[in-house]
Amino acid sequence: MYSAQANALNTNEKMINELYQDTELDIDNVDDVFAYVLSQTDDTLTIYPSEGYYYFNFYHQGNLIKGNMLVGHKLRQQGSLSFIYFYDIAGKERGEFKTHHKLYKSSDIFSLKEHQPNLYQLTFKNIKKNLEINQIEPDADFVKTLESQGFEVNLPMMDDSGVTLYLAFHPTTNNFYYINPLSRDDESYYPFSEVLKVGARTQFVYLPMEKFAILVALMPIMFIKITITMALLISSLTRH
């Protein structure tokens, strides 16, 4: 018997039902779309990416709509929220479809107030939600590991892919790098070259080390843009 907490199952049947579901949503009315998005979420929304983005997508009249709510540090300190959405259409035709955006500020119908540290209460018309800002505590042992390799370590952050990365400076190359601690890494990898590997889910290209991996590109095709500085880093660190 599988637990009720097992991962949600996505099916083609569900996608097709949503694709052709009749809806009266006015896709050009930002307030209506904002209310719709909020109504489809849980009472508490956890914002994982460190930049403060909450991403979403849904189908409308056979088209995929993508967007995000942004509650970055400066915005939430001001009690504001940025909301944007657009048709997911590739190529030059995308410009024919308008991107909708609105900056919500404190008003009679909207408020965003801090209730507890990293927990905010959002009210829009008759909808109330909690926004929880994800916090990542640095791993002291991992920080020591990086420092032993000559890195000067900053705070960890989470990418919108769900990958935790440490921002670290290396004086040998005089550059900053994102480093994956591999502590919660269940992603499968395939080799890209003699020394690099690619994440099957994220398509992130890494230089694997003994206890961590250095991010060198966001997708394999971008590897051709790796600079001489990165080449120097690879050369220096692989000697350890």
N, C-alpha and C positions, 0 to 999 in steps of 0.2 A: 504494500500500500504506500503510495507516494504522499508526502506531506502537502498540506494545503499551501505551504509556503514555497512550493516548487516554482521554478520560473514559469512565467506566463507562456502559453503556447500560441503561436501565430499560425494561422492557416490561410490558404488561398481562398477558401470559402468566405472567411471573415473579410478579407480584402475586397473581394468582389461585391459582397453585400454593402460594404461601406462606399465602394466606388459608385454604385448606382442608387444609393439611398436618396430619396427625395428630401430636400431641405428647403426651408424658407429663409435661410441665412442670407442676409444682404452682404455679399463679399466685399463691396465697396464702402461699407459703413464700418469704420474702424472700431467704434464703440460696440457695435453688435458683435463683431468678430472677437474683440477682447473679452466680452461677457461670455461668449460661447466657449472660448479656450478655457477660461477660469471654471466654467460650469462642468467641464469634462475632467477636471483634475481632482485629486484627493484634497482633504481638508488642509493638509500640510504639504507644501511643495519644497523639496530639498534641492537647493541649487548647488550642484557639485562643482562645475568649472570655477576655478579661482577668479576668472574675470567677471563672474556674476551673471553669466548668460543662462537662461532656462529655455532650451530648444523644444520645439513642438512641430508636428506636421499632421495634416488630415486631408481627406478627400472632399472635394466640392464639385458636384456636377461633372464627374469624370476626370477632374484635374487634381494633381497633388499640390497642396499648399504647404509651404514651409515658412517658419518664422521663429522669433525668439522674444522673450522678455529680458530686458537688461536691468539689473539692480546692482550695478557696480558700486564700489565703496562711496564715491562722491555722490552718486545719485541717491542712494538710500539715506545718506546723511542729510540730504536736502528733502527727503520725503517724496522723491520722484521715481518714476519708472518709465523706461523707454520700451515701446511695443512696435514690432515691425513684422510684416509678412509679405509673401510674394508667391507667384506661380513658379513651380519647379520646372522650368523649360530651358533646355540647353540651346546653345547656338545664338546666332544673331537675332532670331525671332523673339528672344526673351525680352528685348527692349520694347516690344510692342505691348507688353503687359506691365501695368503700373505697379511699383512697389509702394505699399501702404505703410505709413509710419506716423506715430503720435507720441509725444512726450507728455505723460500724465504727471500733473503736479497737484498739490493739495487743493481741493475744491469741495463743493457741496456733494459731489458724487464719487470722489476718489480721495483716499488717504493711505499713507504708508507710514506706520509708526513703529519704533523699536519697542518691543514688549520685554524682552530679555536680551542679554548679549547674544548676538548672531541669530536672533529670532524676531521677526517683524510681523506685524498684523496689517494685512492689506484689505481694504474695503472698497468695493466698486458697486455703486448703486445698492442692491440688496444682497450682494455676494460678499462673503467674508472668508479669507484664507490666511493661513500662516505661511510665512516664507522663512525657511531655515537655511542659513548660510553655512555650507560645509567648511569645517576647519580641519586641517591636517597637521598633526603634531610631528615634528621632526624626530627621526629615529637617531638617538644619540650614538649608538654603535655604528650605524651606517655613516653618519657624519664623520666619525673618527676614521673610518675606512677611506673615505674620500680625502680627508686631510692628510692621511699617510701617503696618498698618491700625489700630493702637492696642490690639491684643489683648495680654494677658499669658498666655503659653502654658504649659500643663501637659504631662505626658507623653501620648503617643498610646495608644489602647486599641483593641481589636477587639471589635465587637459579635458576637453569636452568628449574625448574618446573614452574617458574613464581611467586613463593612464596617469599614475603619479610620477612626477618629474622633479628633480632637484635642480635649481639654477646654481651653477658653480663657475667660478673664475679660475683659470689656470695661467700662472705668470709666465710659463714657458712660451705660450703663444699670444699672451696678452688678450685673451678672448673669453667670453662667457659660453657655457655649454649646458644643454639640458641632459640630465643623467637619470636613467631608469634604475631604481634600486632592485627591481625584480622580486621584491618581497611579496607582492600579490599578483604576480605575473603568471596567468594561466594560458596566455596566448600561444598559439603554435607559430613556429618560425620556419622559413626556408632559406637556404643560402643564396646570397646575391653575388658574392665574389669569394675569394680565398679567405678574406678576413671579415666580411660583412654578412648580416642576416636581415631578413625582412619579416615584419609581423604579418601573419596571414589575414588578420582582421583589420588592423589599422593601416597597413602598408607603410608603417614607419621603418626607416632604414637605420640600423644600429651597428656600432662597433662593439662587439661583445668583449668584456673583460672578465676577470675571474669571478668577481662578486657583483658586477653591475654592467650596464650597457650605456654607451654614449650615443645620443640621437644625432645622426648626421644628415638626414633628409626626411621629408614627409612622405615621399613616395619614390620608388626606384628611379623613375625618369629624372628626378631632381638630383640624383647623385652626380650627374655630370657637372653640376654647379658647385660641387664641394671645392672650397678654396685651398690655396697653398697652405694657409694657416692650419686647416684641418689636417692636411697631409702631415704637417710637422707634428701635430698632436698625436696622430696615429703612430708615427715613427718613434716619438719619445716615450709614449706610454706602453707600447708593446715591448719595450726593452726591460720593463720592470719584472 
